[in-house]
Amino acid sequence: DIALAARFADRLIWMKDGEILANGAPEETLTVAQMKQIFAVDAVVAKDQNGWSLTVTGRSA
């Protein structure tokens, strides 16, 4: 669960095909661009008083 990991982790490390694509705080690395690059999805990423939310809106072309 990406939102849960972002809520409790100080750092997120994003990997694809054995390569580190991003390494940093959730605020820096949990982005729409990262979701598109790693998972090939369009998404809405938001943070509020309850934590992070990630909504997939479709597949990227």
Steps between C-alpha positions, in 0.01 A plus 500: 500500500681807371296750703565305821873481428509875435317569825752318721828500304762774513625396156361321198719321250341451159643221286421360157683215330760495779587869459438768764295775337442718807612505862374757746224626725144421392438871436783494245446161337130416514402691188275461199811480281645214708173305482497543123866397463489199732149361459393651164185647654342841522435584863399769743730527802393707800591553864265633766468486880418128478805406293559415137253389237572357158226461242572332169300670225616295202786338312768719347554486129 
